[in-house]
Amino acid sequence: MKENTQNHRVGFHSIEAIIKTNPHKIKKLILPKNREDKRIEDLVNLIEINNLKYEFSKKVKQEPEAIIQEDKRDFKDLKNHIENLMSPVILILDNIIDPRNLGACLRSAAVTNVDAVIINKHHCAPLNAISHKVSAGGVEALDIFYVTNLVNCLAYLTKINIKIFGLSEHAQKSYSEYSYDDGVSFIMGSEEEGIRKKTLEKCDELINLSFNKDFKSFNVSVATGIILAEVTKQRK
């Protein structure tokens, strides 16, 4: 199985998370035949407890693999989800082209218990085996929604009084100047180009994480962790 297929998952963390949270999504489980250790034994026990079928294969070398049923939710699902939330924290990923960065952003979102993640469907890396593995199972803990028209989605968030912050190294204001107690959303863009122009125009505020004159740019996944940690800190 190839790692770039969107319904393919690789790794203990990712597969264990799917079994614990969404076992119904698993269509096929393949385990490494040459491993005889506690890690694989624990995984087999978890699989059997959940009455899932599995097989061993010599082609799978070190980590388990799975084929899952995709469950992509769209803008309509997002609106239904948000209606039931009070002061939600939303992460918006726009133009994240590296699946590893995508996975790392989602891992930070899971750790900080983000209420919803919006992915710009046509301007982001696919949520494939690589991004799932980097997320260390975090994807399974998140409510993720794919939108085809991010501008319309942002207009909807503004309509329901969710403030939109765009993170940019060119912004004049620091992230520490704001309170994030009410409904908020944060847009993250690519390191190379940042947030796309049309998306920037929909932001209520642009904020900066660093005012180091010589070196301003964080990796997008690091930047995601910083701003979400600040929200968590304030809300405690």
N, C-alpha and C positions, 0 to 999 in steps of 0.2 A: 504493500500500500504506500502511496506517495503522500508526503507530509503537506503538500499544497492543496489537497482536496479539502473542501470546507466542512465535510462531515466526518473527517478523520481526526481522532484524538490520540495523543501519545504521552506517556508518562504516568507515574504512580499518582502524583498529586491531582492531576487533571481527572483521571479516571475514577479515583476514589471519591472525588467531589461529585462527579456525575452520579455515581452509584448511591451516594448518601442523600442527594437532593432531587435528582430526576432520573431514577433508574428506568422509567418507562421509555426514555429517549434512546436507550442502548439497543442497537440492532445486532451487534456482533462484538464479541470480546476475544482477543487473541493474546495469549501469554507466552513469554519466552520459555522454551522447552528446556534450555540448558541451565536455568536458575533453580537452585534448591536452597533457599535461605528464608529467614523469617519474614522478610518483606513480601516475598511472593506468597508465602503461606498465609499471611494476614490478609492479603488481597483475595486469595481464593476463598477464605472464610467469609469475607464480606460479600463476595459474589454469591456464594451458596446461601447465605442468610437471606439474600434478596431474591433467591430463586431465579437467578440469571444463568443462561447457558454460556459456556466458554470452551475454548480449545487451546491446545499447546501447539507451537510451531517452531521449528528450527530457524525459520526465516526471521523471526522476531528475536533479536539478540539479547538486549538487556532490559528494556522497558516494555510494559504492556501496551497494547494498541486496541482501539475500539472504533467501530463505525456507529454513528449515532443518527437519529432522525432530527433533521434541522427544525428549529422552532423559531422562525423569525417574526417578530412583532413590528408593526408599522405605526404610522402617525395616529391612526384611529385608536389603536391599542394604547398608545402613549397618553392620549387625552383621557381615556377611561381610567387609566392608572393614576394620573395626576389629580383627578377630581377627588380622589379619596385621601389625599395627603395634605397635611398641615405644614406650611413652611418648608417645602422640600428643598433638598440639595441635589442639583442636577449637573452632571458632567456632560459636556458636548464636545465630541471629537470631530474636527474638521480638517481634512487634508493630512491626516496621519498616514503616511505611505509605507512605513516600515512595520511589518506585523509584530516584530519584537517590541517596538515602542508601543504599539497598540496593546499588546498583552501586559506590558509593564504598567501602562496607565490604568488598565482594568484591575490589575492587582491592587494598586493604590486605592481605587474606588471601592473595592470590596473591603479592604482593611478599615477604611473610614466610613463604611456603611452608607454610601451614597444611595439616594432614593431612586434615581433613574439615570441611565446612560443613554445619550442620543448619539448615534453614529450616522454621519453623512454617507449614505449608501454608495454614492458614485464618486466620492472624493476621499476615500479611506481604504486602507489595506483590508483584505478579507479577514474575517475572524476564522482562521484556519488552525491546523494542528500546531503550528509554531506559536501563534499568539496565545492559544489555549495553554500550551506548556509553560510559556513565560508567565502567564497569569497565575500559575501554581494552583489552579482550581478556582481562582477568584471569579471567573466568568460565571460559574454555576451559582454564585451567591448574589448575582446582580440581576436587575430588571433592565434589559437592553432593548432599545428600539431603533429601527432603521428608518430614516426619512429620505425621500428622494428630492424634496424641496426644502432645504434648511431655512431659507429666508422666510417662507410661510410659517414654518415651525416656530421660528424666533418671534414672529409677529404674534403668534398665538400665546407664547409665554409672556410677552409684554402685556397682552390683553388681560391675562389672569394675574397680573401684578407680580410676576417672577422677574426679579432684576437680572439683567444679563451683563456679566463681566467678561471682557476679552483680555487675555493675557498677552502682553506685547513688550518686548525689550525697549521699544521706542516710546512707551507711555510715560507721561510726566508724573503720574501719581503712584504712590506705593500701595501695595495690597494691604499694608498695616494701617492705612488711614480709614478703613471702612469697617462697618459692623455687618456681620453676615447672619444675623439672627432671624431675619425674615426669609421668605422664599427666594432662593438665589440659584443662578446657573453660571457655569464657567466654561468658556470656549477655549479649547487648546488647538493650536495649529502646528504645522510642520516646522522643524528647525530651519529648513532652507528658505521657506517663503512666509512662514507665519500663518496667520489667519487670512483667508481670502478677503479681497476688498469688499465684496457685497455682504459678506458676513460681518466684517468690522463695522459697517454702516448701521447695523442693527443692534450694536452693543450700547448699553446705557453708560458704561464706564470702561475705559481701558486702564489696566493696572500693570505695574512692573514689579518684579520680584527682587531685582537687584539694581543698585545705582553705582556699581563698580564701573568707572569710566573706561577702563581698558578691556574689560571682559564681562559682557552683560548676559550672554545667552546660556540658559540652562538647557540640558536635554529635556525634551518635552515630558518624558515620564517623571523625571526629577521635579520639574516644575509642577506637574499634576500633584505629586505627593506633598509638595510644600504648601500649595494653596488649600488642598483638602485637609491637611493637618491643622492649618490655621482655623478653618471653619469648625473642625472638631474641638479645638481648644477653646474657641469663643463660646461654643454652644454648651460646653460643660459648666 
